Amino acid sequence: MFEDHHVEMLPARTTMQTITGTGGAGGAGGAGGPAAAVSLAVNVSTIVQTATAVSIGGGDALASNAAATGAVTAGDATAAGGAGGAGGAGGGGIG
């Protein structure tokens, strides 16, 4: 060899190897959203005043009607929660 050239030697026990591996697992998906359902029933009745009140001599007069309304039933309430989030991507392998 010439004086201006250098050579690096590896120790006798050192070997050249290629390291390969697989990436890590993806992250867990997010939880689904909550669900809320409300069922509402309203009974609206139009009641006509049929009793009349007359005051003689300027005093108070009172008239009243009895009104009955029918039963009201609300239907079933249903709701579905939001979808869960997607899992994260796996890690890159060593290669």
PDB file as gemmi writes it, atoms N, CA and C in Angstrom:
CRYST1    1.000    1.000    1.000  90.00  90.00  90.00 P 1                      
ATOM      1  N   MET A   1       0.828  -1.178   0.000  1.00  0.00           N  
ATOM      2  CA  MET A   1       0.000   0.000   0.000  1.00  0.00           C  
ATOM      3  C   MET A   1       0.875   1.245   0.000  1.00  0.00           C  
ATOM      4  N   PHE A   2       0.225   2.273  -0.453  1.00  0.00           N  
ATOM      5  CA  PHE A   2       0.960   3.531  -0.493  1.00  0.00           C  
ATOM      6  C   PHE A   2       0.796   4.267   0.817  1.00  0.00           C  
ATOM      7  N   GLU A   3       1.640   5.158   1.032  1.00  0.00           N  
ATOM      8  CA  GLU A   3       1.691   5.879   2.279  1.00  0.00           C  
ATOM      9  C   GLU A   3       0.434   6.716   2.548  1.00  0.00           C  
ATOM     10  N   ASP A   4      -0.248   7.204   1.535  1.00  0.00           N  
ATOM     11  CA  ASP A   4      -1.426   8.053   1.716  1.00  0.00           C  
ATOM     12  C   ASP A   4      -2.746   7.278   1.699  1.00  0.00           C  
ATOM     13  N   HIS A   5      -2.731   5.949   1.694  1.00  0.00           N  
ATOM     14  CA  HIS A   5      -3.952   5.130   1.747  1.00  0.00           C  
ATOM     15  C   HIS A   5      -4.102   4.508   3.116  1.00  0.00           C  
ATOM     16  N   HIS A   6      -5.370   4.482   3.572  1.00  0.00           N  
ATOM     17  CA  HIS A   6      -5.651   3.887   4.875  1.00  0.00           C  
ATOM     18  C   HIS A   6      -6.678   2.774   4.691  1.00  0.00           C  
ATOM     19  N   VAL A   7      -6.540   1.716   5.429  1.00  0.00           N  
ATOM     20  CA  VAL A   7      -7.469   0.593   5.397  1.00  0.00           C  
ATOM     21  C   VAL A   7      -7.924   0.337   6.820  1.00  0.00           C  
ATOM     22  N   GLU A   8      -9.270   0.227   7.012  1.00  0.00           N  
ATOM     23  CA  GLU A   8      -9.783  -0.093   8.339  1.00  0.00           C  
ATOM     24  C   GLU A   8     -10.110  -1.570   8.375  1.00  0.00           C  
ATOM     25  N   MET A   9      -9.652  -2.248   9.382  1.00  0.00           N  
ATOM     26  CA  MET A   9      -9.885  -3.683   9.534  1.00  0.00           C  
ATOM     27  C   MET A   9     -10.903  -3.892  10.660  1.00  0.00           C  
ATOM     28  N   LEU A  10     -11.834  -4.847  10.452  1.00  0.00           N  
ATOM     29  CA  LEU A  10     -12.815  -5.187  11.476  1.00  0.00           C  
ATOM     30  C   LEU A  10     -12.207  -6.221  12.407  1.00  0.00           C  
ATOM     31  N   PRO A  11     -12.541  -6.179  13.683  1.00  0.00           N  
ATOM     32  CA  PRO A  11     -12.050  -7.241  14.579  1.00  0.00           C  
ATOM     33  C   PRO A  11     -12.512  -8.608  14.076  1.00  0.00           C  
ATOM     34  N   ALA A  12     -11.809  -9.647  14.438  1.00  0.00           N  
ATOM     35  CA  ALA A  12     -12.063 -10.985  13.923  1.00  0.00           C  
ATOM     36  C   ALA A  12     -13.467 -11.500  14.243  1.00  0.00           C  
ATOM     37  N   ARG A  13     -14.075 -11.146  15.372  1.00  0.00           N  
ATOM     38  CA  ARG A  13     -15.384 -11.676  15.748  1.00  0.00           C  
ATOM     39  C   ARG A  13     -16.547 -10.855  15.220  1.00  0.00           C  
ATOM     40  N   THR A  14     -16.325  -9.781  14.577  1.00  0.00           N  
ATOM     41  CA  THR A  14     -17.401  -8.934  14.078  1.00  0.00           C  
ATOM     42  C   THR A  14     -17.912  -9.472  12.748  1.00  0.00           C  
ATOM     43  N   THR A  15     -19.232  -9.580  12.621  1.00  0.00           N  
ATOM     44  CA  THR A  15     -19.833 -10.017  11.360  1.00  0.00           C  
ATOM     45  C   THR A  15     -20.792  -8.953  10.878  1.00  0.00           C  
ATOM     46  N   MET A  16     -21.012  -8.929   9.595  1.00  0.00           N  
ATOM     47  CA  MET A  16     -21.966  -7.993   9.010  1.00  0.00           C  
ATOM     48  C   MET A  16     -23.316  -8.702   8.919  1.00  0.00           C  
ATOM     49  N   GLN A  17     -24.369  -8.084   9.479  1.00  0.00           N  
ATOM     50  CA  GLN A  17     -25.698  -8.672   9.431  1.00  0.00           C  
ATOM     51  C   GLN A  17     -26.712  -7.605   9.053  1.00  0.00           C  
ATOM     52  N   THR A  18     -27.816  -8.046   8.450  1.00  0.00           N  
ATOM     53  CA  THR A  18     -28.931  -7.156   8.161  1.00  0.00           C  
ATOM     54  C   THR A  18     -30.003  -7.403   9.206  1.00  0.00           C  
ATOM     55  N   ILE A  19     -30.437  -6.352   9.865  1.00  0.00           N  
ATOM     56  CA  ILE A  19     -31.476  -6.475  10.890  1.00  0.00           C  
ATOM     57  C   ILE A  19     -32.806  -6.082  10.265  1.00  0.00           C  
ATOM     58  N   THR A  20     -33.764  -6.958  10.373  1.00  0.00           N  
ATOM     59  CA  THR A  20     -35.111  -6.651   9.889  1.00  0.00           C  
ATOM     60  C   THR A  20     -36.100  -6.873  11.027  1.00  0.00           C  
ATOM     61  N   GLY A  21     -37.248  -6.247  10.973  1.00  0.00           N  
ATOM     62  CA  GLY A  21     -38.278  -6.421  11.996  1.00  0.00           C  
ATOM     63  C   GLY A  21     -39.601  -5.903  11.492  1.00  0.00           C  
ATOM     64  N   THR A  22     -40.631  -6.191  12.231  1.00  0.00           N  
ATOM     65  CA  THR A  22     -41.966  -5.729  11.849  1.00  0.00           C  
ATOM     66  C   THR A  22     -42.329  -4.509  12.679  1.00  0.00           C  
ATOM     67  N   GLY A  23     -43.238  -3.728  12.177  1.00  0.00           N  
ATOM     68  CA  GLY A  23     -43.685  -2.532  12.889  1.00  0.00           C  
ATOM     69  C   GLY A  23     -44.573  -2.880  14.073  1.00  0.00           C  
ATOM     70  N   GLY A  24     -44.740  -1.918  14.947  1.00  0.00           N  
ATOM     71  CA  GLY A  24     -45.596  -2.107  16.116  1.00  0.00           C  
ATOM     72  C   GLY A  24     -47.072  -2.128  15.722  1.00  0.00           C  
ATOM     73  N   ALA A  25     -47.870  -2.586  16.651  1.00  0.00           N  
ATOM     74  CA  ALA A  25     -49.320  -2.670  16.409  1.00  0.00           C  
ATOM     75  C   ALA A  25     -49.927  -1.276  16.312  1.00  0.00           C  
ATOM     76  N   GLY A  26     -51.026  -1.157  15.589  1.00  0.00           N  
ATOM     77  CA  GLY A  26     -51.734   0.125  15.475  1.00  0.00           C  
ATOM     78  C   GLY A  26     -52.394   0.498  16.795  1.00  0.00           C  
ATOM     79  N   GLY A  27     -52.700   1.762  16.948  1.00  0.00           N  
ATOM     80  CA  GLY A  27     -53.350   2.246  18.167  1.00  0.00           C  
ATOM     81  C   GLY A  27     -54.799   1.787  18.242  1.00  0.00           C  
ATOM     82  N   ALA A  28     -55.334   1.785  19.442  1.00  0.00           N  
ATOM     83  CA  ALA A  28     -56.719   1.358  19.660  1.00  0.00           C  
ATOM     84  C   ALA A  28     -57.688   2.383  19.076  1.00  0.00           C  
ATOM     85  N   GLY A  29     -58.836   1.927  18.604  1.00  0.00           N  
ATOM     86  CA  GLY A  29     -59.872   2.832  18.090  1.00  0.00           C  
ATOM     87  C   GLY A  29     -60.540   3.592  19.216  1.00  0.00           C  
ATOM     88  N   GLY A  30     -61.091   4.729  18.894  1.00  0.00           N  
ATOM     89  CA  GLY A  30     -61.781   5.539  19.895  1.00  0.00           C  
ATOM     90  C   GLY A  30     -63.136   4.951  20.260  1.00  0.00           C  
ATOM     91  N   ALA A  31     -63.629   5.303  21.419  1.00  0.00           N  
ATOM     92  CA  ALA A  31     -64.933   4.825  21.881  1.00  0.00           C  
ATOM     93  C   ALA A  31     -66.058   5.495  21.098  1.00  0.00           C  
ATOM     94  N   GLY A  32     -67.170   4.807  20.952  1.00  0.00           N  
ATOM     95  CA  GLY A  32     -68.339   5.386  20.286  1.00  0.00           C  
ATOM     96  C   GLY A  32     -68.969   6.496  21.124  1.00  0.00           C  
ATOM     97  N   GLY A  33     -69.695   7.363  20.478  1.00  0.00           N  
ATOM     98  CA  GLY A  33     -70.343   8.476  21.177  1.00  0.00           C  
ATOM     99  C   GLY A  33     -71.570   8.025  21.957  1.00  0.00           C  
ATOM    100  N   PRO A  34     -72.016   8.826  22.905  1.00  0.00           N  
ATOM    101  CA  PRO A  34     -73.202   8.481  23.696  1.00  0.00           C  
ATOM    102  C   PRO A  34     -74.497   8.633  22.880  1.00  0.00           C  
ATOM    103  N   ALA A  35     -75.542   8.001  23.357  1.00  0.00           N  
ATOM    104  CA  ALA A  35     -76.848   8.104  22.703  1.00  0.00           C  
ATOM    105  C   ALA A  35     -77.887   8.571  23.727  1.00  0.00           C  
ATOM    106  N   ALA A  36     -78.753   9.464  23.324  1.00  0.00           N  
ATOM    107  CA  ALA A  36     -79.842   9.931  24.189  1.00  0.00           C  
ATOM    108  C   ALA A  36     -81.129   9.939  23.372  1.00  0.00           C  
ATOM    109  N   ALA A  37     -82.199   9.435  23.966  1.00  0.00           N  
ATOM    110  CA  ALA A  37     -83.487   9.405  23.274  1.00  0.00           C  
ATOM    111  C   ALA A  37     -84.567   9.967  24.196  1.00  0.00           C  
ATOM    112  N   VAL A  38     -85.470  10.734  23.639  1.00  0.00           N  
ATOM    113  CA  VAL A  38     -86.551  11.334  24.408  1.00  0.00           C  
ATOM    114  C   VAL A  38     -87.873  11.036  23.699  1.00  0.00           C  
ATOM    115  N   SER A  39     -88.848  10.604  24.464  1.00  0.00           N  
ATOM    116  CA  SER A  39     -90.179  10.372  23.923  1.00  0.00           C  
ATOM    117  C   SER A  39     -91.134  11.356  24.610  1.00  0.00           C  
ATOM    118  N   LEU A  40     -91.909  12.092  23.819  1.00  0.00           N  
ATOM    119  CA  LEU A  40     -92.753  13.151  24.370  1.00  0.00           C  
ATOM    120  C   LEU A  40     -94.170  13.029  23.809  1.00  0.00           C  
ATOM    121  N   ALA A  41     -95.143  13.133  24.686  1.00  0.00           N  
ATOM    122  CA  ALA A  41     -96.543  13.135  24.253  1.00  0.00           C  
ATOM    123  C   ALA A  41     -97.220  14.373  24.830  1.00  0.00           C  
ATOM    124  N   VAL A  42     -98.007  15.043  24.013  1.00  0.00           N  
ATOM    125  CA  VAL A  42     -98.702  16.256  24.451  1.00  0.00           C  
ATOM    126  C   VAL A  42    -100.186  16.126  24.095  1.00  0.00           C  
ATOM    127  N   ASN A  43    -101.023  16.426  25.053  1.00  0.00           N  
ATOM    128  CA  ASN A  43    -102.464  16.406  24.820  1.00  0.00           C  
ATOM    129  C   ASN A  43    -102.944  17.850  24.815  1.00  0.00           C  
ATOM    130  N   VAL A  44    -103.391  18.317  23.668  1.00  0.00           N  
ATOM    131  CA  VAL A  44    -103.895  19.680  23.546  1.00  0.00           C  
ATOM    132  C   VAL A  44    -105.397  19.599  23.287  1.00  0.00           C  
ATOM    133  N   SER A  45    -106.183  20.211  24.164  1.00  0.00           N  
ATOM    134  CA  SER A  45    -107.643  20.192  24.028  1.00  0.00           C  
ATOM    135  C   SER A  45    -108.164  21.616  23.936  1.00  0.00           C  
ATOM    136  N   THR A  46    -109.145  21.808  23.065  1.00  0.00           N  
ATOM    137  CA  THR A  46    -109.836  23.091  22.985  1.00  0.00           C  
ATOM    138  C   THR A  46    -111.113  22.965  23.814  1.00  0.00           C  
ATOM    139  N   ILE A  47    -111.220  23.787  24.840  1.00  0.00           N  
ATOM    140  CA  ILE A  47    -112.374  23.718  25.743  1.00  0.00           C  
ATOM    141  C   ILE A  47    -113.196  25.000  25.569  1.00  0.00           C  
ATOM    142  N   VAL A  48    -114.447  24.823  25.274  1.00  0.00           N  
ATOM    143  CA  VAL A  48    -115.344  25.964  25.075  1.00  0.00           C  
ATOM    144  C   VAL A  48    -116.050  26.264  26.383  1.00  0.00           C  
ATOM    145  N   GLN A  49    -116.042  27.540  26.763  1.00  0.00           N  
ATOM    146  CA  GLN A  49    -116.712  27.970  27.994  1.00  0.00           C  
ATOM    147  C   GLN A  49    -118.223  27.967  27.765  1.00  0.00           C  
ATOM    148  N   THR A  50    -118.934  27.134  28.513  1.00  0.00           N  
ATOM    149  CA  THR A  50    -120.397  27.077  28.343  1.00  0.00           C  
ATOM    150  C   THR A  50    -121.154  27.664  29.524  1.00  0.00           C  
ATOM    151  N   ALA A  51    -120.501  27.795  30.658  1.00  0.00           N  
ATOM    152  CA  ALA A  51    -121.189  28.372  31.822  1.00  0.00           C  
ATOM    153  C   ALA A  51    -121.067  29.886  31.773  1.00  0.00           C  
ATOM    154  N   THR A  52    -122.089  30.553  32.151  1.00  0.00           N  
ATOM    155  CA  THR A  52    -122.053  32.021  32.174  1.00  0.00           C  
ATOM    156  C   THR A  52    -122.172  32.500  33.613  1.00  0.00           C  
ATOM    157  N   ALA A  53    -121.562  33.627  33.887  1.00  0.00           N  
ATOM    158  CA  ALA A  53    -121.620  34.194  35.238  1.00  0.00           C  
ATOM    159  C   ALA A  53    -122.209  35.595  35.142  1.00  0.00           C  
ATOM    160  N   VAL A  54    -123.126  35.866  36.008  1.00  0.00           N  
ATOM    161  CA  VAL A  54    -123.770  37.180  36.033  1.00  0.00           C  
ATOM    162  C   VAL A  54    -123.692  37.686  37.456  1.00  0.00           C  
ATOM    163  N   SER A  55    -123.288  38.931  37.594  1.00  0.00           N  
ATOM    164  CA  SER A  55    -123.208  39.550  38.916  1.00  0.00           C  
ATOM    165  C   SER A  55    -124.335  40.560  39.044  1.00  0.00           C  
ATOM    166  N   ILE A  56    -125.105  40.415  40.086  1.00  0.00           N  
ATOM    167  CA  ILE A  56    -126.186  41.367  40.365  1.00  0.00           C  
ATOM    168  C   ILE A  56    -125.767  42.185  41.577  1.00  0.00           C  
ATOM    169  N   GLY A  57    -125.752  43.443  41.445  1.00  0.00           N  
ATOM    170  CA  GLY A  57    -125.362  44.310  42.554  1.00  0.00           C  
ATOM    171  C   GLY A  57    -123.872  44.573  42.590  1.00  0.00           C  
ATOM    172  N   GLY A  58    -123.105  44.237  41.550  1.00  0.00           N  
ATOM    173  CA  GLY A  58    -121.691  44.591  41.472  1.00  0.00           C  
ATOM    174  C   GLY A  58    -120.740  43.659  42.176  1.00  0.00           C  
ATOM    175  N   GLY A  59    -121.172  42.530  42.708  1.00  0.00           N  
ATOM    176  CA  GLY A  59    -120.247  41.597  43.380  1.00  0.00           C  
ATOM    177  C   GLY A  59    -119.545  40.676  42.380  1.00  0.00           C  
ATOM    178  N   ASP A  60    -118.698  39.836  42.885  1.00  0.00           N  
ATOM    179  CA  ASP A  60    -117.987  38.885  42.044  1.00  0.00           C  
ATOM    180  C   ASP A  60    -118.924  37.792  41.574  1.00  0.00           C  
ATOM    181  N   ALA A  61    -118.680  37.298  40.395  1.00  0.00           N  
ATOM    182  CA  ALA A  61    -119.455  36.185  39.865  1.00  0.00           C  
ATOM    183  C   ALA A  61    -118.482  35.086  39.473  1.00  0.00           C  
ATOM    184  N   LEU A  62    -118.849  33.859  39.651  1.00  0.00           N  
ATOM    185  CA  LEU A  62    -117.979  32.727  39.351  1.00  0.00           C  
ATOM    186  C   LEU A  62    -118.718  31.743  38.457  1.00  0.00           C  
ATOM    187  N   ALA A  63    -118.078  31.350  37.375  1.00  0.00           N  
ATOM    188  CA  ALA A  63    -118.644  30.326  36.505  1.00  0.00           C  
ATOM    189  C   ALA A  63    -117.538  29.304  36.256  1.00  0.00           C  
ATOM    190  N   SER A  64    -117.877  28.047  36.227  1.00  0.00           N  
ATOM    191  CA  SER A  64    -116.855  27.027  35.994  1.00  0.00           C  
ATOM    192  C   SER A  64    -117.395  25.936  35.097  1.00  0.00           C  
ATOM    193  N   ASN A  65    -116.486  25.316  34.369  1.00  0.00           N  
ATOM    194  CA  ASN A  65    -116.799  24.169  33.519  1.00  0.00           C  
ATOM    195  C   ASN A  65    -115.910  23.007  33.943  1.00  0.00           C  
ATOM    196  N   ALA A  66    -116.437  21.828  33.862  1.00  0.00           N  
ATOM    197  CA  ALA A  66    -115.619  20.626  34.073  1.00  0.00           C  
ATOM    198  C   ALA A  66    -115.235  20.106  32.692  1.00  0.00           C  
ATOM    199  N   ALA A  67    -113.958  19.890  32.486  1.00  0.00           N  
ATOM    200  CA  ALA A  67    -113.491  19.398  31.185  1.00  0.00           C  
ATOM    201  C   ALA A  67    -112.618  18.169  31.404  1.00  0.00           C  
ATOM    202  N   ALA A  68    -112.851  17.156  30.640  1.00  0.00           N  
ATOM    203  CA  ALA A  68    -112.044  15.932  30.727  1.00  0.00           C  
ATOM    204  C   ALA A  68    -111.320  15.738  29.402  1.00  0.00           C  
ATOM    205  N   THR A  69    -110.071  15.364  29.483  1.00  0.00           N  
ATOM    206  CA  THR A  69    -109.285  15.105  28.270  1.00  0.00           C  
ATOM    207  C   THR A  69    -108.947  13.629  28.206  1.00  0.00           C  
ATOM    208  N   GLY A  70    -108.675  13.144  27.016  1.00  0.00           N  
ATOM    209  CA  GLY A  70    -108.362  11.726  26.831  1.00  0.00           C  
ATOM    210  C   GLY A  70    -106.919  11.399  27.203  1.00  0.00           C  
ATOM    211  N   ALA A  71    -106.614  10.126  27.198  1.00  0.00           N  
ATOM    212  CA  ALA A  71    -105.272   9.656  27.531  1.00  0.00           C  
ATOM    213  C   ALA A  71    -104.300   9.957  26.383  1.00  0.00           C  
ATOM    214  N   VAL A  72    -103.049  10.115  26.733  1.00  0.00           N  
ATOM    215  CA  VAL A  72    -101.996  10.366  25.751  1.00  0.00           C  
ATOM    216  C   VAL A  72    -100.904   9.331  25.961  1.00  0.00           C  
ATOM    217  N   THR A  73    -100.464   8.710  24.891  1.00  0.00           N  
ATOM    218  CA  THR A  73     -99.396   7.703  24.972  1.00  0.00           C  
ATOM    219  C   THR A  73     -98.261   8.099  24.045  1.00  0.00           C  
ATOM    220  N   ALA A  74     -97.052   8.108  24.567  1.00  0.00           N  
ATOM    221  CA  ALA A  74     -95.876   8.408  23.744  1.00  0.00           C  
ATOM    222  C   ALA A  74     -95.318   7.113  23.173  1.00  0.00           C  
ATOM    223  N   GLY A  75     -94.791   7.171  21.974  1.00  0.00           N  
ATOM    224  CA  GLY A  75     -94.173   6.008  21.354  1.00  0.00           C  
ATOM    225  C   GLY A  75     -92.814   5.701  21.963  1.00  0.00           C  
ATOM    226  N   ASP A  76     -92.235   4.569  21.560  1.00  0.00           N  
ATOM    227  CA  ASP A  76     -90.922   4.164  22.049  1.00  0.00           C  
ATOM    228  C   ASP A  76     -89.859   5.157  21.599  1.00  0.00           C  
ATOM    229  N   ALA A  77     -88.891   5.411  22.450  1.00  0.00           N  
ATOM    230  CA  ALA A  77     -87.765   6.275  22.110  1.00  0.00           C  
ATOM    231  C   ALA A  77     -86.560   5.402  21.778  1.00  0.00           C  
ATOM    232  N   THR A  78     -85.915   5.669  20.662  1.00  0.00           N  
ATOM    233  CA  THR A  78     -84.733   4.896  20.286  1.00  0.00           C  
ATOM    234  C   THR A  78     -83.620   5.849  19.882  1.00  0.00           C  
ATOM    235  N   ALA A  79     -82.384   5.413  20.106  1.00  0.00           N  
ATOM    236  CA  ALA A  79     -81.218   6.192  19.689  1.00  0.00           C  
ATOM    237  C   ALA A  79     -80.031   5.254  19.576  1.00  0.00           C  
ATOM    238  N   ALA A  80     -79.084   5.583  18.726  1.00  0.00           N  
ATOM    239  CA  ALA A  80     -77.867   4.793  18.573  1.00  0.00           C  
ATOM    240  C   ALA A  80     -76.670   5.680  18.851  1.00  0.00           C  
ATOM    241  N   GLY A  81     -75.676   5.140  19.530  1.00  0.00           N  
ATOM    242  CA  GLY A  81     -74.450   5.888  19.828  1.00  0.00           C  
ATOM    243  C   GLY A  81     -73.614   6.105  18.577  1.00  0.00           C  
ATOM    244  N   GLY A  82     -72.690   7.035  18.646  1.00  0.00           N  
ATOM    245  CA  GLY A  82     -71.798   7.319  17.510  1.00  0.00           C  
ATOM    246  C   GLY A  82     -70.817   6.179  17.281  1.00  0.00           C  
ATOM    247  N   ALA A  83     -70.301   6.088  16.082  1.00  0.00           N  
ATOM    248  CA  ALA A  83     -69.350   5.029  15.742  1.00  0.00           C  
ATOM    249  C   ALA A  83     -68.009   5.288  16.427  1.00  0.00           C  
ATOM    250  N   GLY A  84     -67.301   4.216  16.758  1.00  0.00           N  
ATOM    251  CA  GLY A  84     -65.980   4.327  17.343  1.00  0.00           C  
ATOM    252  C   GLY A  84     -64.964   4.837  16.332  1.00  0.00           C  
ATOM    253  N   GLY A  85     -63.895   5.419  16.820  1.00  0.00           N  
ATOM    254  CA  GLY A  85     -62.837   5.934  15.946  1.00  0.00           C  
ATOM    255  C   GLY A  85     -61.968   4.808  15.390  1.00  0.00           C  
ATOM    256  N   ALA A  86     -61.293   5.081  14.292  1.00  0.00           N  
ATOM    257  CA  ALA A  86     -60.415   4.090  13.665  1.00  0.00           C  
ATOM    258  C   ALA A  86     -59.131   3.964  14.470  1.00  0.00           C  
ATOM    259  N   GLY A  87     -58.550   2.769  14.471  1.00  0.00           N  
ATOM    260  CA  GLY A  87     -57.267   2.537  15.148  1.00  0.00           C  
ATOM    261  C   GLY A  87     -56.132   3.248  14.439  1.00  0.00           C  
ATOM    262  N   GLY A  88     -55.059   3.499  15.154  1.00  0.00           N  
ATOM    263  CA  GLY A  88     -53.890   4.161  14.572  1.00  0.00           C  
ATOM    264  C   GLY A  88     -53.098   3.230  13.681  1.00  0.00           C  
ATOM    265  N   ALA A  89     -52.276   3.796  12.813  1.00  0.00           N  
ATOM    266  CA  ALA A  89     -51.454   3.002  11.907  1.00  0.00           C  
ATOM    267  C   ALA A  89     -50.337   2.320  12.686  1.00  0.00           C  
ATOM    268  N   GLY A  90     -49.915   1.152  12.217  1.00  0.00           N  
ATOM    269  CA  GLY A  90     -48.804   0.437  12.828  1.00  0.00           C  
ATOM    270  C   GLY A  90     -47.487   1.175  12.589  1.00  0.00           C  
ATOM    271  N   GLY A  91     -46.518   0.908  13.451  1.00  0.00           N  
ATOM    272  CA  GLY A  91     -45.210   1.533  13.309  1.00  0.00           C  
ATOM    273  C   GLY A  91     -44.429   0.946  12.145  1.00  0.00           C  
ATOM    274  N   GLY A  92     -43.469   1.677  11.639  1.00  0.00           N  
ATOM    275  CA  GLY A  92     -42.624   1.202  10.539  1.00  0.00           C  
ATOM    276  C   GLY A  92     -41.651   0.147  11.008  1.00  0.00           C  
ATOM    277  N   GLY A  93     -41.387  -0.806  10.196  1.00  0.00           N  
ATOM    278  CA  GLY A  93     -40.435  -1.866  10.542  1.00  0.00           C  
ATOM    279  C   GLY A  93     -39.002  -1.376  10.389  1.00  0.00           C  
ATOM    280  N   ILE A  94     -38.065  -2.135  10.924  1.00  0.00           N  
ATOM    281  CA  ILE A  94     -36.644  -1.842  10.762  1.00  0.00           C  
ATOM    282  C   ILE A  94     -36.159  -2.602   9.548  1.00  0.00           C  
ATOM    283  N   GLY A  95     -35.575  -1.990   8.657  1.00  0.00           N  
ATOM    284  CA  GLY A  95     -35.199  -2.748   7.477  1.00  0.00           C  
ATOM    285  C   GLY A  95     -34.154  -2.072   6.712  1.00  0.00           C  
TER     286      GLY A  95                                                      
END                                                                             
